[in-house]
Amino acid sequence: MRTRARWLSAVAALGLLAATALAPAGTAQAESNGGVRVMPLGDSITEGTQIPGGYRIGLWQRLVGGRYTVDFVGSQVNGPASLGDRDHQGHPGWRIDQIDANVVGWLNAQRPQTVLLHIGTNDILQNYNVSTAPNRLSTLIDKITNTVPDAQVFVAQLITITNTNQAAAVRTFNAAIPGIVQSKVAAGKRVHLVNMHAALTTGDLIDGIHPTANGYDKMAAVWYAALQSVPGSIGTPGTGGTTGAIVGAQSGRCLDVPGYSTANGTQLQLWDCHGGTNQQWTHTSGRALTVYGNKCLDAEGYGLTPGTRVTIYDCHGATNQQWNVNADGTITGVQSGLCLDANAAGTANGTRLVLWTCNGQANQRWSRR
């Protein structure tokens, strides 16, 4: 039996909490693709208030595009279906001390190999002992490195705030961070400075605090560059296999997960190619065909007969999720020996995908793009 994987002012400070209604977060469901475990850690800017998923959307897309195999981890989950792994450790409204009080438990439960830390905005918004915020950050970093000493810890300087006085406080706080990071490096710890403040301006903020979609994407680009600069922090590019669209020879349409669904058992279809994450497939060294980074092309119910539905399901490595991509353009199931087939030789959007006896017809031939 298959085991299912888990899947501005005081008013402004209050706004950070209220904004969670726009992007509810739930308990993490352990979305996992077996890659390097990366914990996005912080407050609402990590959670993605205003734009659910926040910078994690653009970061995930860059990781997939760069052929890195990464597993976002955390006890929280939110973001659009197109975000392949929605786990995180972002807590709207939380200050440094609140993260510090809980971080050991999170780290012990999740055991990240890389941590992305952006925290301190709420200390400033709530005017909470701002002068000692750098000390609290230093203590938090120590707690992280002591709990997961082999992890790479990336510490971001805060993005700006529209309010003039608070923006000045952000700059003062940020000015202390390089020295803090350097002291950790001198002590032999794997800590890295990320200049996130330089990446965004107030024009990139949707409400004076949180980024717009474009602002979050700018953050994603900075995180990605920082990760790439530290060997091993996100593994080795290319180990996840070749990623791209799978296009039907007869239809010219792409192998597509309907509506960006991530639900187990969703039957695949043909659809106009558009380059979305629900049409990006990776053929791994283990012969799996993965989408979103954590779902596998699956012969439903371990089916061996013509007409078996082809779906997505949590990756588990069984032979009904292993596929041969053949030189003649066919894709055959390792377990069944049957061909990936556009049902009834259909070519229209919405044509469902099944397994069928290989017959050499064009509806069973595919190319990578």
Secondary structure, 3 states (H helix, E strand, C coil): CCCCCCCCCHHHHHHHHHHHHCCCCEECCCCCCCCEEEEEEECHHHHCCCCCCCHHHHHHHHHHHCCCCEEECCCEECCCCCCCCCEEEECCCCCHHHHHHHHHHHHHHHCCCEEEEECCHHHHHCCCCHHHHHHHHHHHHHHHHHHCCCCEEEEECCCCCCCHHHHHHHHHHHHHHHHHHHHHHHCCCCEEEECCHHHCCHHHECCCCCECHHHHHHHHHHHHHHHHCCCECCECCCCCCEEECEEECCCCCEEECHHHCCCCCCECEEECCCCCHHHCEEECCCCCEEECCCEEEEEHHHCCCCCCEEEEEECCCCHHHCEEECCCCCEEECCCCCEEEEHHHCCCCCCEEEEECCCCCHHHCEEEC
